[in-house]
Amino acid sequence: MAGAAVILAVLLALACVLFVARPFLREPAPENDRLAELSPEERERVRLAEERDRALAALKELEFDHRTGKISDADYRELLGPLRRQAAEALQALDPRRAAEPKPADREDIHA
C-alpha cells in the first residue's frame, strides 16, 4: 500500500509540473515575424534620446574623474561647457513643448 501511495504522489507531482510548465513548452504562433518599422519621427526621437544619454553619461564620467583627481580643475572647466551644451540641446529637442515653438532664428522680430 505504501508503494502505491509513493507512485500516486510521483504521478501527481509530475502532473503539477507539466501543468505549470505547459505555457513554456508550447511554441506561440506569431502573427508576423517581422519587427515593426519605426517612422522617421520615431527614429529621430530615438537618435535624440541616445545623444542625450551619451552626453549625460559623459557628464557623469567627467564629474567622477574630476572628483577622483584624474582631471584637473582647468581641464574640467574646459570640458564641462560643451558637454552641458550638448546635453541641453538634446533635452530641448526631446521636449515636446519645445518642438512646437519656433527656434530663435525662425522668429520674426516683433519690435521691428
C-alpha positions in Angstrom: 0.0 0.0 0.0 2.9 2.4 0.8 4.3 1.7 -2.7 1.1 2.7 -4.4 1.0 6.0 -2.3 4.5 6.9 -3.5 3.7 6.1 -7.1 0.5 8.2 -6.8 2.5 11.1 -5.2 5.1 11.0 -8.0 2.4 11.0 -10.7 0.6 13.9 -9.0 3.9 15.9 -8.8 4.6 15.1 -12.4 1.2 16.3 -13.5 1.6 19.5 -11.5 5.0 20.2 -13.1 3.6 19.6 -16.6 0.6 21.8 -15.9 2.8 24.7 -14.7 5.4 24.2 -17.5 2.8 24.0 -20.2 2.9 27.7 -21.3 6.7 27.4 -21.6 6.6 24.2 -23.6 4.1 25.5 -26.2 5.6 27.5 -29.1 3.4 30.5 -29.6 2.2 31.1 -33.2 3.3 34.6 -34.1 1.1 36.7 -36.3 4.1 38.1 -38.0 7.8 37.5 -37.5 8.7 41.0 -38.8 9.5 43.8 -36.3 7.6 47.0 -36.6 9.4 49.6 -38.7 10.0 52.9 -36.9 8.6 56.0 -38.5 11.1 58.8 -39.4 9.8 60.8 -36.4 10.4 57.8 -34.1 13.9 57.2 -35.5 14.7 60.9 -34.8 13.4 60.7 -31.3 15.4 57.5 -30.6 18.5 59.2 -32.1 18.0 62.3 -29.8 17.4 60.1 -26.8 20.7 58.2 -27.5 22.5 61.5 -27.9 21.1 62.7 -24.6 22.1 59.5 -22.8 25.6 59.7 -24.2 26.0 63.4 -23.2 24.7 62.7 -19.7 26.9 59.7 -19.3 29.9 61.7 -20.4 29.0 64.4 -17.9 28.7 61.8 -15.1 32.1 60.3 -16.0 33.7 63.7 -16.2 32.3 64.6 -12.8 33.6 61.3 -11.4 37.1 61.8 -12.9 37.3 65.3 -11.5 36.2 64.2 -8.0 38.8 61.4 -8.0 41.6 63.8 -9.2 42.1 62.3 -12.6 41.2 65.6 -14.3 42.5 69.0 -13.2 40.2 71.9 -12.4 41.2 73.7 -15.6 40.5 70.7 -17.8 37.2 70.1 -16.0 36.0 73.6 -16.7 37.1 73.4 -20.3 35.3 70.1 -20.9 32.2 70.9 -18.9 30.7 73.6 -21.0 30.5 71.8 -24.3 29.1 68.6 -22.7 26.4 70.6 -20.8 25.5 72.4 -24.0 25.2 69.1 -25.9 23.0 67.6 -23.2 20.8 70.7 -23.0 20.4 70.7 -26.8 19.3 67.1 -26.8 17.0 67.6 -23.9 15.4 70.6 -25.6 15.0 68.7 -28.8 13.2 65.9 -27.0 10.8 68.2 -25.1 7.5 68.1 -27.0 6.5 71.6 -25.8 9.7 73.0 -27.3 9.2 71.2 -30.6 6.1 73.3 -31.3 7.8 76.6 -30.6 9.8 78.3 -33.4 13.6 78.5 -32.9 15.0 81.9 -32.1 16.4 82.2 -35.7 12.9 81.4 -37.1 11.1 84.0 -35.0 10.2 87.3 -36.6 11.3 90.4 -34.8 8.3 91.9 -33.1 9.9 95.3 -32.4 11.0 95.9 -36.0 
